[in-house]
Amino acid sequence: MSTERTGLLRLPLLPLRDIVLYPNSLVPLFIGREKSILAVEHALSTGKEIFLAAQKDAQIDDPGEDDIYRVGTIGQVIQVLRLPDGTIKALVEGKQRGRIVRFVPDYDFFVVEVEPKTEVIEAGPELEALVKLTHEAFQEYSQINKKLSSDLVNNILRINEPAKLADQVATVLNLKLPQKQRLLELTSVRKRLELVYGYLRGEIEVARVEQRIKERVKKQMEKSQRDYYLNEQMKAIQKELGEREDGRSDLAELERRIKKKRLPREAAAVVRREFKKLSMMSPMSAEATVVRNYIDWILALPWYEKTRDKLDLEEAERILNEDHYGLEKPKQRILEHLAVQKLAKKIKGPILCLVGPPGVGKTSLARSVARALGRNFVRMSLGGVRDEAEIRGHRRTYIGALPGKIIQGMRKAGTINPVFCLDEVDKIGTDFRGDPAAALLEVLDPEQNHAFQDHYLELGYDLSQVFFITTANALHTIPPPLLDRMEIIEIPGYTEEEKLEIARNYLLPRQLEAHGLKPDQVPIPDKTILEIIRRYTREAGVRNLERELATICRKIAREVAKDPAAFRPFRITVRKLPRFLGVPRYRYGVAEGKPEVGMATGMAWTETGGSLLQIEAVIMPGKGQLHITGKLGEVMQESVQAAMSYVRSRAHQLGLPADFYQKVDIHVHVPEGAIPKDGPSAGITIATAIVSALLKIPVKNTVAMTGEITLRGRVLPVGGLKEKLLAARRGNIETVILPKENEKDLKEIPGKVLKNLRIVMVEHMDEVLKEALVLEDPEKLFRDVPPLDIWTLVKQKEKEVEEIRPH
């Protein structure tokens, strides 16, 4: 390349990453960047000279002018090898130091004007002494650093030229880039050799320290413990650097925490013993970690820390009513507990079990109780827990052992008297790992839980001040011993009126806030909310109701977001509901339109509340077979057989032939055949349907009934009365037939549920038939005839068989 100014060379520039090329050095370079490859090719085509300078930051792939050091080395490309991946390997020899004067523009690669730098050699005894000292130091360094080849060492020791010696030794030393660059930029040979000698002595000292560390560690370690060796090596390094005080300060801090923490006598003794053991261990050992974690757990637990209960009954009642509508029984129980606490000052924490269908607010009620009492709240879900260690923890002998969920919950609560909610207690599983329900027996027993034993802690922990609230959907899956320890509070499903109040005062305002809407933007009348409750949800709680309200809010929020200025609120009427929620999902349970033969209306309890159940019976010519369909459970199938036996026993009084059942087939069906059904409470309804079909007398469509039937026709009591009466009221039923023994349960049913319902209490199936069938004179349903002697019928049957038998 031509030079534009006297004494300057115009050369292609090759930026180097993490390497500095010195004069009189031969270095292989792997080049992959496009600009760098073009620079090397240009150098080959114009005389093989190239300028090599280091990048200030090796991470930059496309460096600019400011990213490259100004001082570099003028080199010559000796050999180039092109590799299959497109990169090249170049062998470059450094010739002379140089400094970039300026970058030449308009090239596809870096081109620079370089000013060669002349070295300043200060000859004299001092320089000769430096050469001799450098030779001695390098020889000592070569004996410590075994990685250097003997040929390389001999070649360097034969160099007597100070400039060349400094550059060659600098190439061998493991220096950082700024240190290498500093050596390159020094033109004074004496200063350069002096700096190299200093670096060399530093490397020797570091190597000696490493040697001492290795020797010290080697004496301390056992031959078979490689991991222990590595830990000890780290310890020795820290000791050499003066950083070993950290471990001591950590132990001192732990000791301060132990002295500050108020602990029971047993726990304090255990902590002191474990701390003494910890102080004698190596901090890096696995056992030390286990002991430290154990001490940390004991110190983190609340032993005496507690919150003061709010004993203001009016304030507590206000908070409970503010958070939940209805639920009078649980609210009364909480207020009773507060009243006793106020008078007695000290009382063991009660164990309440809130039982009810999903979505009625059991878990949120537990949270409100904590708010009303002014206590911390912690929740633990027991659904699917199958391992007893989940409750009691693992013993410390196991790797990764931890306390159980009870102790973890207490640590999270931070006080010894929180409200602790054990959710889904009816869904605990049992397998080969133990029975978690059995482990809960100690937790939920006020006489035992003052010294609860966790396998990890192995210390008695006081749970007697904890207010435990458990929740469940059903009681039959809870083991009896566990059930016996809890005070059961049943939370039935909500009535339509209650759901309407909850939606209007709780759910809708919450959804409006969540969706960023104002109340006047979503005007929903009560009739529309009732329609959503009846035709778009089928549940005892209000979860799905809240989801449907959220759907409406989302659709309106979308309209508002499109153009807030143009949006005009409109009333969401019943007619407009399908636009927001689609077609109604459920058939609103109503009675049949007119009396039908062989069809009786029963009342069923489900987990989502009560519902009306239509039971059909038809009579067909046949051979006395009884068909039962509708996916009925064993108990309900037995109810059909019991009802049939009752009808056969009363056939004479009903005016039926004694052998009627032999000449016809009776088919009993319960519609909605895909839904499993079970329980004895449909007994009287099945018997009514069968009698209606046999006598061809219609059943009143405004009558619904529930009750278990016996073979003698007695009517036994049933459960789920409130839900069943709600279903009857919802279905426009006028008369409800109930077992006489359920009369006492009516006192607990709210008056608004019984409004507009005529309740008939019965003790026998005969009374049911007189009330349910469409009869001109109910008293004449049964003929006043003496009971038929069954043995007379049997003998008569044998005589008939004998007569038709061929002689």
Secondary structure, 3 states (H helix, E strand, C coil): CCCCCCCCEEEEEEEECCCCCCCCCEEEEEECCHHHHHHHHHHHHCCCEEEEEEECCCCCCCCCHHHECCEEEEEEEEEEEECCCCCEEEEEEEEEEEEEEEEECCCCCCEEEEEECCCECCCCHHHHHHHHHHHHHHHHHHHHCCCCCHHHHHHHHCCCCHHHHHHHHHHHCCCCHHHHHHHHHCCEHHHHHHHHHHHHHHHHHHHHHHHHHHHHHHHHCCCCCHHHHHHHHHHHHHHHHCCCHHHHHHHHHHHHHHHHCCCCHHHHHHHHHHHHHHHCCCCCCHHHHHHHHHHHHHHHCCCCCCCCCCCCHHHHHHHHHHHCCCCHHHHHHHHHHHHHHHHHCCCCCCEEEEECCCCCCHHHHHHHHHHHHCCCEEEEECCCCCCCHHHHCCCCCCCCCCCCHHHHHHHHHCCCCCEEEEECHHHCCCECCECHHHHHHHHCCCCCHHHEECCCCCCEECCCCCEEEEEECCCCCCCHHHHHCCEEEECCCCCHHHHHHHHHHHHHHHHHHHCCCCHHHCCCCHHHHHHHHHHCCCCCCCHHHHHHHHHHHHHHHHHHHHCCCCCCCCCCCCCCHHHHHCCCCCCCCCCCCCCEECEEEEEEEECCEEEEEEEEEEEEECCCCEEEECCECHHHHHHHHHHHHHHHHCHHHHCCCCCHHHHEEEEEECCCCCCCECCCCCHHHHHHHHHHHHHCCEECCCEEECCEECCCCEEECCCCHHHHHHHHHHCCCCEEEEEHHHHHHHHHCCHHHHCCCEEEEECEHHHHHHHHECCCCHHHCCCCCCCCCHHHHHHHHHHHHHHHCCC
